[in-house]
Amino acid sequence: MGVSKQDMAHRKSNLKGKLEELERQALNDPLKRNRKLHEEIAELKRKMGQLG
């Protein structure tokens, strides 16, 4: 069963919100010492690219 356009919009909105929050935290870590944080940001960006 497929996903409705509305569900996709909600998912994308949730990803954007989480991504904004993580990017704010990443600004305090310019040397990328918190590897997990930066990997999670990359993963969210990849997921958003797949949603369209």
Distance bins in CASP14 RR format, pairs under 12 A and 6 or more apart:
PFRMAT RR
TARGET T0000
AUTHOR 0000-0000-0000
RMODE 2
METHOD distances of the structure
MODEL  1
1 7 0 0 0 0 0 1 0 0 0 0 0
2 8 0 0 0 0 1 0 0 0 0 0 0
3 9 0 0 0 0 0 1 0 0 0 0 0
3 10 0 0 0 0 1 0 0 0 0 0 0
3 11 1 0 0 1 0 0 0 0 0 0 0
3 12 0 0 0 0 0 1 0 0 0 0 0
3 50 0 0 0 0 0 1 0 0 0 0 0
3 51 0 0 0 0 1 0 0 0 0 0 0
4 10 0 0 0 0 1 0 0 0 0 0 0
4 11 0 0 0 0 0 1 0 0 0 0 0
5 11 0 0 0 0 0 1 0 0 0 0 0
5 12 0 0 0 0 0 1 0 0 0 0 0
5 51 0 0 0 0 0 1 0 0 0 0 0
5 52 0 0 0 0 0 1 0 0 0 0 0
6 12 0 0 0 0 0 1 0 0 0 0 0
6 13 0 0 0 0 0 1 0 0 0 0 0
7 13 0 0 0 0 0 1 0 0 0 0 0
7 14 0 0 0 0 0 1 0 0 0 0 0
7 51 0 0 0 0 0 1 0 0 0 0 0
8 14 0 0 0 0 0 1 0 0 0 0 0
8 15 0 0 0 0 0 1 0 0 0 0 0
8 47 0 0 0 0 0 1 0 0 0 0 0
8 48 0 0 0 0 0 1 0 0 0 0 0
8 49 0 0 0 0 0 1 0 0 0 0 0
8 50 0 0 0 0 0 1 0 0 0 0 0
8 51 1 0 1 0 0 0 0 0 0 0 0
8 52 0 0 0 0 1 0 0 0 0 0 0
9 15 0 0 0 0 0 1 0 0 0 0 0
9 16 0 0 0 0 0 1 0 0 0 0 0
9 51 0 0 0 0 1 0 0 0 0 0 0
9 52 0 0 0 0 0 1 0 0 0 0 0
10 16 0 0 0 0 0 1 0 0 0 0 0
10 17 0 0 0 0 0 1 0 0 0 0 0
10 51 0 0 0 0 0 1 0 0 0 0 0
11 17 0 0 0 0 0 1 0 0 0 0 0
11 18 0 0 0 0 0 1 0 0 0 0 0
11 44 0 0 0 0 0 1 0 0 0 0 0
11 47 0 0 0 0 1 0 0 0 0 0 0
11 48 0 0 0 0 1 0 0 0 0 0 0
11 49 0 0 0 0 0 1 0 0 0 0 0
11 50 0 0 0 0 0 1 0 0 0 0 0
11 51 1 0 0 1 0 0 0 0 0 0 0
11 52 0 0 0 0 0 1 0 0 0 0 0
12 18 0 0 0 0 0 1 0 0 0 0 0
12 19 0 0 0 0 0 1 0 0 0 0 0
12 44 0 0 0 0 0 1 0 0 0 0 0
12 47 0 0 0 0 1 0 0 0 0 0 0
12 48 1 0 0 1 0 0 0 0 0 0 0
12 49 0 0 0 0 1 0 0 0 0 0 0
12 50 0 0 0 0 0 1 0 0 0 0 0
12 51 1 0 1 0 0 0 0 0 0 0 0
12 52 1 0 0 1 0 0 0 0 0 0 0
13 19 0 0 0 0 0 1 0 0 0 0 0
13 20 0 0 0 0 0 1 0 0 0 0 0
13 48 0 0 0 0 0 1 0 0 0 0 0
13 51 0 0 0 0 0 1 0 0 0 0 0
14 20 0 0 0 0 0 1 0 0 0 0 0
14 21 0 0 0 0 0 1 0 0 0 0 0
14 44 0 0 0 0 1 0 0 0 0 0 0
14 47 0 0 0 0 0 1 0 0 0 0 0
14 48 0 0 0 0 0 1 0 0 0 0 0
14 51 0 0 0 0 0 1 0 0 0 0 0
15 21 0 0 0 0 0 1 0 0 0 0 0
15 22 0 0 0 0 0 1 0 0 0 0 0
15 40 0 0 0 0 0 1 0 0 0 0 0
15 41 0 0 0 0 0 1 0 0 0 0 0
15 43 0 0 0 0 1 0 0 0 0 0 0
15 44 1 0 1 0 0 0 0 0 0 0 0
15 45 0 0 0 0 1 0 0 0 0 0 0
15 46 0 0 0 0 0 1 0 0 0 0 0
15 47 1 0 1 0 0 0 0 0 0 0 0
15 48 1 0 1 0 0 0 0 0 0 0 0
15 49 0 0 0 0 1 0 0 0 0 0 0
15 50 0 0 0 0 0 1 0 0 0 0 0
15 51 1 0 0 1 0 0 0 0 0 0 0
15 52 0 0 0 0 0 1 0 0 0 0 0
16 22 0 0 0 0 0 1 0 0 0 0 0
16 23 0 0 0 0 0 1 0 0 0 0 0
16 44 0 0 0 0 1 0 0 0 0 0 0
16 45 0 0 0 0 0 1 0 0 0 0 0
16 47 0 0 0 0 0 1 0 0 0 0 0
16 48 1 0 0 1 0 0 0 0 0 0 0
16 49 0 0 0 0 0 1 0 0 0 0 0
16 51 0 0 0 0 0 1 0 0 0 0 0
16 52 0 0 0 0 0 1 0 0 0 0 0
17 23 0 0 0 0 1 0 0 0 0 0 0
17 24 0 0 0 0 0 1 0 0 0 0 0
17 41 0 0 0 0 0 1 0 0 0 0 0
17 44 0 0 0 0 1 0 0 0 0 0 0
17 48 0 0 0 0 0 1 0 0 0 0 0
18 24 0 0 0 0 0 1 0 0 0 0 0
18 25 0 0 0 0 0 1 0 0 0 0 0
18 37 0 0 0 0 0 1 0 0 0 0 0
18 40 0 0 0 0 1 0 0 0 0 0 0
18 41 0 0 0 0 1 0 0 0 0 0 0
18 43 0 0 0 0 0 1 0 0 0 0 0
18 44 1 0 0 1 0 0 0 0 0 0 0
18 45 0 0 0 0 0 1 0 0 0 0 0
18 47 0 0 0 0 0 1 0 0 0 0 0
18 48 0 0 0 0 0 1 0 0 0 0 0
19 25 0 0 0 0 0 1 0 0 0 0 0
19 26 0 0 0 0 0 1 0 0 0 0 0
19 37 0 0 0 0 0 1 0 0 0 0 0
19 40 0 0 0 0 1 0 0 0 0 0 0
19 41 1 0 0 1 0 0 0 0 0 0 0
19 42 0 0 0 0 0 1 0 0 0 0 0
19 43 0 0 0 0 1 0 0 0 0 0 0
19 44 1 0 1 0 0 0 0 0 0 0 0
19 45 1 0 0 1 0 0 0 0 0 0 0
19 46 0 0 0 0 0 1 0 0 0 0 0
19 47 0 0 0 0 1 0 0 0 0 0 0
19 48 1 0 0 1 0 0 0 0 0 0 0
19 49 0 0 0 0 0 1 0 0 0 0 0
20 26 0 0 0 0 0 1 0 0 0 0 0
20 27 0 0 0 0 0 1 0 0 0 0 0
20 41 0 0 0 0 0 1 0 0 0 0 0
20 44 0 0 0 0 1 0 0 0 0 0 0
20 45 0 0 0 0 0 1 0 0 0 0 0
20 48 0 0 0 0 0 1 0 0 0 0 0
21 27 0 0 0 0 0 1 0 0 0 0 0
21 37 0 0 0 0 0 1 0 0 0 0 0
21 40 0 0 0 0 0 1 0 0 0 0 0
21 41 0 0 0 0 0 1 0 0 0 0 0
21 44 0 0 0 0 0 1 0 0 0 0 0
22 28 0 0 0 0 0 1 0 0 0 0 0
22 29 0 0 0 0 0 1 0 0 0 0 0
22 34 0 0 0 0 0 1 0 0 0 0 0
22 36 0 0 0 0 0 1 0 0 0 0 0
22 37 1 0 0 1 0 0 0 0 0 0 0
22 38 0 0 0 0 1 0 0 0 0 0 0
22 39 0 0 0 0 0 1 0 0 0 0 0
22 40 1 0 0 1 0 0 0 0 0 0 0
22 41 1 0 1 0 0 0 0 0 0 0 0
22 42 0 0 0 0 0 1 0 0 0 0 0
22 43 0 0 0 0 0 1 0 0 0 0 0
22 44 1 0 0 1 0 0 0 0 0 0 0
22 45 0 0 0 0 0 1 0 0 0 0 0
23 29 0 0 0 0 0 1 0 0 0 0 0
23 37 0 0 0 0 1 0 0 0 0 0 0
23 38 0 0 0 0 0 1 0 0 0 0 0
23 40 0 0 0 0 0 1 0 0 0 0 0
23 41 1 0 0 1 0 0 0 0 0 0 0
23 42 0 0 0 0 0 1 0 0 0 0 0
23 44 0 0 0 0 1 0 0 0 0 0 0
23 45 0 0 0 0 1 0 0 0 0 0 0
24 37 0 0 0 0 0 1 0 0 0 0 0
24 41 0 0 0 0 0 1 0 0 0 0 0
25 32 0 0 0 0 0 1 0 0 0 0 0
25 34 1 0 0 1 0 0 0 0 0 0 0
25 36 0 0 0 0 0 1 0 0 0 0 0
25 37 1 0 0 1 0 0 0 0 0 0 0
25 38 0 0 0 0 1 0 0 0 0 0 0
25 40 0 0 0 0 1 0 0 0 0 0 0
25 41 0 0 0 0 1 0 0 0 0 0 0
26 32 0 0 0 0 1 0 0 0 0 0 0
26 33 0 0 0 0 0 1 0 0 0 0 0
26 34 1 0 0 1 0 0 0 0 0 0 0
26 35 0 0 0 0 0 1 0 0 0 0 0
26 36 0 0 0 0 0 1 0 0 0 0 0
26 37 1 0 1 0 0 0 0 0 0 0 0
26 38 1 0 0 1 0 0 0 0 0 0 0
26 39 0 0 0 0 0 1 0 0 0 0 0
26 40 0 0 0 0 1 0 0 0 0 0 0
26 41 1 0 0 1 0 0 0 0 0 0 0
26 42 0 0 0 0 0 1 0 0 0 0 0
26 44 0 0 0 0 0 1 0 0 0 0 0
26 45 0 0 0 0 0 1 0 0 0 0 0
27 34 0 0 0 0 0 1 0 0 0 0 0
27 37 0 0 0 0 0 1 0 0 0 0 0
27 38 0 0 0 0 0 1 0 0 0 0 0
27 41 0 0 0 0 0 1 0 0 0 0 0
28 34 0 0 0 0 1 0 0 0 0 0 0
28 37 0 0 0 0 1 0 0 0 0 0 0
29 35 0 0 0 0 1 0 0 0 0 0 0
29 36 0 0 0 0 0 1 0 0 0 0 0
29 37 1 0 0 1 0 0 0 0 0 0 0
29 38 1 0 0 1 0 0 0 0 0 0 0
29 41 0 0 0 0 0 1 0 0 0 0 0
30 37 0 0 0 0 0 1 0 0 0 0 0
30 38 0 0 0 0 0 1 0 0 0 0 0
31 37 0 0 0 0 0 1 0 0 0 0 0
31 38 0 0 0 0 0 1 0 0 0 0 0
32 38 1 0 1 0 0 0 0 0 0 0 0
32 39 0 0 0 0 1 0 0 0 0 0 0
32 41 0 0 0 0 0 1 0 0 0 0 0
32 42 0 0 0 0 0 1 0 0 0 0 0
34 40 0 0 0 0 1 0 0 0 0 0 0
34 41 0 0 0 0 0 1 0 0 0 0 0
35 41 0 0 0 0 0 1 0 0 0 0 0
35 42 0 0 0 0 0 1 0 0 0 0 0
36 42 0 0 0 0 0 1 0 0 0 0 0
36 43 0 0 0 0 0 1 0 0 0 0 0
37 43 0 0 0 0 0 1 0 0 0 0 0
37 44 0 0 0 0 0 1 0 0 0 0 0
38 44 0 0 0 0 0 1 0 0 0 0 0
38 45 0 0 0 0 0 1 0 0 0 0 0
39 45 0 0 0 0 0 1 0 0 0 0 0
39 46 0 0 0 0 0 1 0 0 0 0 0
40 46 0 0 0 0 0 1 0 0 0 0 0
40 47 0 0 0 0 0 1 0 0 0 0 0
41 47 0 0 0 0 0 1 0 0 0 0 0
41 48 0 0 0 0 0 1 0 0 0 0 0
42 48 0 0 0 0 0 1 0 0 0 0 0
42 49 0 0 0 0 0 1 0 0 0 0 0
43 49 0 0 0 0 0 1 0 0 0 0 0
43 50 0 0 0 0 0 1 0 0 0 0 0
44 50 0 0 0 0 0 1 0 0 0 0 0
44 51 0 0 0 0 0 1 0 0 0 0 0
45 51 0 0 0 0 0 1 0 0 0 0 0
45 52 0 0 0 0 0 1 0 0 0 0 0
46 52 0 0 0 0 0 1 0 0 0 0 0
END
